[in-house]
Amino acid sequence: MKIIDTHVHIGGERVGFFMTEEMVATMMDKYHIDYAVVSNADSAEMDHEQNLLPQQYTQEENLKRMIRFVRKHTDKITIAVWVKPYTQGLTKELQKMIEDNLDIISGIKLHPFHSNTSPVDKKCLPYLELADRLKLAVVSHTGGCEAASPIHLYEAAKMFPDIPFVMVHMGLGSDNTEALDLLGKADNLYGDTTWVKMSTTMEAIRRYGNRKIMFGSDAPIDGIDTYLCNKYGDRSLYQDYFNVLPQLISKEDYEMLMYKNAEKIFKLNIV
């Protein structure tokens, strides 16, 4: 059975993470991940206290790095372009880069926490309009601050009904109740499993069927063994997704979660 991880990163050193291209390639091979949607965390604009980061890379520089990486691995990686609405906004250069590389770009990545900018803020709207025109998915961190509340991604989904929106984390640090409720209020709003306990995912499937949630991990945020354990050696919750959940839900539901929903949302054609 295939596995698509819809939430993978490179970069991020300036916000305290260390995730390289080599780590991504190694972990995918080691843990038999068939395909990944990857974004460049060097586009974070704020630190964890939401202070503006000094000496930032531009979103264009970060996308160029992603393109160089993915061109070497087109059979197993696609790009979610992490954008910078607070400090840059949509530029003509970025738009052209995206348009010129649509064969390896599947989405736009918003991070309302590390940009302190809501998805429905006027700074984000040009990116959403571009995604709408180019038929790209929009993936967005949810949780941690008011701008990143799941309700705002729901509002964006209502504004752009033709875009699939993915609530990454389903409200990080919460009990996921708000995100779970919102999943049922917009047909084009989806969730992912990043740091989401297995019971929440099972509840989403129970309420809405098997098409509303997909596998994502944040790997390699805890190193190449993120799927196995954290950096202290504690068992990862993703072990539940790999080894426990297949016994608790149907084969069809599990396949939808682990790869079929992602294939549809990100328009992937994986052999």
C-alpha positions as CSV (number, residue, x, y, z in Angstrom):
1,M,0.0,0.0,0.0
2,K,1.2,3.5,-0.8
3,I,1.9,6.2,1.7
4,I,1.8,9.9,0.9
5,D,3.0,12.3,3.5
6,T,1.3,15.6,2.8
7,H,3.3,17.6,5.4
8,V,7.1,17.4,5.0
9,H,9.7,20.2,5.3
10,I,13.2,21.3,4.5
11,G,14.9,24.3,6.1
12,G,13.7,26.0,9.3
13,E,17.1,26.6,11.0
14,R,16.2,30.2,12.0
15,V,13.2,29.0,14.0
16,G,15.2,26.2,15.7
17,F,14.7,23.3,13.3
18,F,17.2,21.4,11.2
19,M,15.7,19.7,8.1
20,T,17.8,19.0,5.0
21,E,17.1,17.6,1.6
22,E,19.3,14.6,2.5
23,M,17.2,14.0,5.6
24,V,14.0,14.0,3.6
25,A,15.3,11.5,1.0
26,T,16.8,9.3,3.7
27,M,13.7,9.1,5.9
28,M,11.4,8.4,2.9
29,D,13.6,5.5,1.9
30,K,13.9,4.2,5.5
31,Y,10.2,4.3,6.3
32,H,8.9,3.5,2.8
33,I,7.1,6.8,2.2
34,D,6.2,6.7,-1.5
35,Y,5.5,10.4,-2.0
36,A,5.7,13.7,-0.1
37,V,4.4,17.2,-0.3
38,V,7.4,19.4,0.8
39,S,7.6,23.0,1.8
40,N,10.6,25.2,2.8
41,A,10.4,26.3,6.4
42,D,13.0,29.0,5.7
43,S,10.0,31.1,4.7
44,A,9.0,31.5,8.3
45,E,8.7,35.2,9.0
46,M,8.2,35.2,12.8
47,D,9.9,33.2,15.6
48,H,8.0,31.2,18.2
49,E,7.3,34.3,20.2
50,Q,6.1,35.9,16.9
51,N,8.9,38.4,16.8
52,L,10.0,39.3,13.3
53,L,13.0,37.3,12.3
54,P,16.1,39.3,11.2
55,Q,17.9,38.7,7.9
56,Q,15.3,36.6,6.2
57,Y,15.5,34.6,3.0
58,T,13.1,35.7,0.4
59,Q,10.2,33.4,-0.7
60,E,11.8,33.4,-4.2
61,E,15.1,32.2,-2.9
62,N,13.4,29.5,-0.9
63,L,11.3,28.3,-3.9
64,K,14.5,28.2,-6.0
65,R,16.0,25.8,-3.4
66,M,12.9,23.7,-3.5
67,I,12.8,23.5,-7.3
68,R,16.5,22.4,-7.4
69,F,15.7,19.7,-4.9
70,V,12.5,18.4,-6.4
71,R,13.8,18.4,-9.9
72,K,16.1,15.6,-8.7
73,H,13.2,13.6,-7.2
74,T,10.2,14.3,-9.4
75,D,9.0,10.7,-9.0
76,K,8.4,11.1,-5.3
77,I,8.2,14.8,-4.2
78,T,6.0,17.7,-5.0
79,I,6.1,21.3,-3.7
80,A,3.8,23.3,-1.5
81,V,5.2,26.8,-1.9
82,W,5.6,28.4,1.6
83,V,4.8,32.1,1.1
84,K,5.6,35.3,3.0
85,P,2.5,37.5,3.2
86,Y,3.7,39.7,6.1
87,T,7.1,40.8,4.8
88,Q,6.7,40.4,1.0
89,G,3.3,39.6,-0.5
90,L,2.8,38.0,-3.9
91,T,5.4,39.3,-6.3
92,K,5.5,39.0,-10.0
93,E,8.7,37.0,-9.7
94,L,7.2,34.4,-7.4
95,Q,4.1,34.2,-9.5
96,K,6.1,33.5,-12.7
97,M,8.3,30.9,-10.9
98,I,5.1,29.1,-9.8
99,E,3.5,29.3,-13.2
100,D,6.8,28.0,-14.9
101,N,7.0,25.0,-12.6
102,L,3.5,23.8,-12.2
103,D,4.6,20.2,-13.1
104,I,6.3,20.0,-9.7
105,I,4.1,22.4,-7.6
106,S,0.9,21.2,-6.1
107,G,0.0,23.8,-3.5
108,I,0.5,27.0,-1.6
109,K,1.6,26.8,2.0
110,L,0.4,29.4,4.5
111,H,1.7,29.6,8.1
112,P,-0.5,32.0,10.0
113,F,1.5,31.5,13.2
114,H,5.0,32.1,11.7
115,S,3.6,35.0,9.7
116,N,1.1,36.2,12.3
117,T,-1.3,36.7,9.4
118,S,-4.7,35.2,9.0
119,P,-5.6,33.4,5.8
120,V,-8.4,35.9,5.2
121,D,-6.1,38.9,5.8
122,K,-5.8,41.1,2.8
123,K,-2.1,40.3,2.6
124,C,-3.0,36.6,1.9
125,L,-5.8,37.1,-0.6
126,P,-3.5,37.5,-3.7
127,Y,-2.0,34.1,-2.9
128,L,-5.5,32.6,-2.6
129,E,-6.5,34.2,-5.9
130,L,-3.5,32.7,-7.6
131,A,-4.2,29.3,-6.1
132,D,-7.8,29.6,-7.4
133,R,-6.7,30.5,-10.9
134,L,-4.0,27.8,-11.1
135,K,-6.1,25.2,-9.4
136,L,-3.7,24.6,-6.5
137,A,-4.5,23.3,-3.1
138,V,-3.9,25.5,0.0
139,V,-2.3,24.0,3.1
140,S,-2.3,26.0,6.2
141,H,-0.9,25.6,9.8
142,T,-3.7,26.0,12.3
143,G,-3.3,26.6,16.0
144,G,-1.1,28.6,18.4
145,C,-2.4,32.1,17.9
146,E,-5.6,34.0,16.9
147,A,-4.5,34.4,13.3
148,A,-4.0,30.7,13.0
149,S,-7.4,29.7,14.4
150,P,-9.1,27.0,12.3
151,I,-12.1,29.3,11.9
152,H,-10.1,31.6,9.6
153,L,-9.2,28.8,7.2
154,Y,-12.9,27.8,7.2
155,E,-13.7,31.5,6.3
156,A,-11.2,31.3,3.5
157,A,-12.7,28.0,2.2
158,K,-16.1,29.7,2.1
159,M,-14.6,32.6,0.1
160,F,-12.9,30.3,-2.4
161,P,-15.1,27.2,-2.8
162,D,-13.1,25.8,-5.7
163,I,-9.8,25.6,-3.7
164,P,-9.2,22.5,-1.4
165,F,-8.0,23.9,1.9
166,V,-6.1,21.6,4.4
167,M,-6.2,22.4,8.1
168,V,-2.7,21.3,9.1
169,H,-2.6,20.1,12.7
170,M,-6.4,20.5,13.1
171,G,-5.7,23.2,15.7
172,L,-2.3,22.5,17.1
173,G,-2.2,22.3,20.9
174,S,-6.0,22.0,21.2
175,D,-8.4,19.1,21.6
176,N,-9.2,19.4,17.9
177,T,-12.9,20.0,18.7
178,E,-13.2,23.3,16.7
179,A,-11.4,21.8,13.6
180,L,-13.5,18.6,13.7
181,D,-16.7,20.7,13.8
182,L,-15.5,22.9,10.9
183,L,-14.7,19.9,8.7
184,G,-18.4,19.3,8.3
185,K,-19.3,22.9,7.4
186,A,-17.4,23.3,4.1
187,D,-17.1,20.7,1.4
188,N,-13.6,22.0,0.4
189,L,-12.1,22.0,3.9
190,Y,-9.9,19.0,4.9
191,G,-7.7,18.0,7.8
192,D,-4.4,16.3,8.3
193,T,-2.9,14.0,11.0
194,T,0.1,16.1,11.9
195,W,0.5,15.7,15.7
196,V,-3.2,14.7,15.7
197,K,-4.0,11.7,17.9
198,M,-5.5,8.7,16.3
199,S,-8.8,9.0,18.0
200,T,-9.4,12.4,16.4
201,T,-8.8,11.0,13.0
202,M,-11.1,8.1,13.7
203,E,-13.8,10.6,14.8
204,A,-13.4,12.6,11.6
205,I,-13.9,9.4,9.6
206,R,-16.9,8.4,11.8
207,R,-18.6,11.8,11.3
208,Y,-17.8,12.6,7.7
209,G,-16.7,9.5,6.0
210,N,-13.2,8.8,4.6
211,R,-12.6,11.7,2.3
212,K,-12.0,14.6,4.7
213,I,-8.6,13.8,6.3
214,M,-5.2,12.7,5.1
215,F,-1.8,11.7,6.5
216,G,0.8,14.3,7.3
217,S,3.6,14.3,9.8
218,D,5.9,17.4,9.9
219,A,8.9,15.1,9.2
220,P,11.8,15.4,9.6
221,I,11.1,17.9,12.4
222,D,12.4,15.4,15.0
223,G,15.1,14.0,12.7
224,I,15.0,11.2,10.1
225,D,13.2,8.9,12.7
226,T,10.3,11.3,13.2
227,Y,7.9,8.5,12.2
228,L,9.4,6.3,15.0
229,C,10.2,8.5,17.9
230,N,10.9,12.1,19.0
231,K,14.5,13.4,19.5
232,Y,14.4,12.1,23.1
233,G,13.5,8.6,22.0
234,D,9.8,8.7,23.0
235,R,7.5,6.7,20.8
236,S,5.9,8.8,18.0
237,L,2.1,8.9,17.6
238,Y,2.7,8.0,14.0
239,Q,3.4,4.5,15.1
240,D,-0.3,4.3,15.9
241,Y,-1.1,5.3,12.3
242,F,1.2,2.7,10.8
243,N,0.7,-0.2,13.2
244,V,-2.6,0.2,15.1
245,L,-5.1,2.1,13.0
246,P,-5.1,-0.5,10.1
247,Q,-6.7,-2.9,12.6
248,L,-9.4,-0.4,13.7
249,I,-10.8,0.9,10.4
250,S,-11.6,-0.6,7.1
251,K,-9.0,-1.2,4.4
252,E,-10.8,1.4,2.2
253,D,-10.8,4.0,4.9
254,Y,-7.2,3.4,5.6
255,E,-6.2,3.7,2.0
256,M,-8.2,7.0,1.6
257,L,-6.3,8.4,4.7
258,M,-2.9,7.3,3.7
259,Y,-2.8,8.2,0.0
260,K,-6.0,8.4,-2.0
261,N,-7.3,11.7,-0.5
262,A,-3.9,13.2,-1.1
263,E,-3.8,12.0,-4.7
264,K,-7.1,13.8,-5.3
265,I,-6.4,17.0,-3.4
266,F,-3.0,17.6,-4.8
267,K,-3.7,16.2,-8.2
268,L,-1.0,13.6,-8.0
269,N,-0.5,10.9,-10.6
270,I,1.7,8.4,-8.8
271,V,2.7,5.1,-10.5
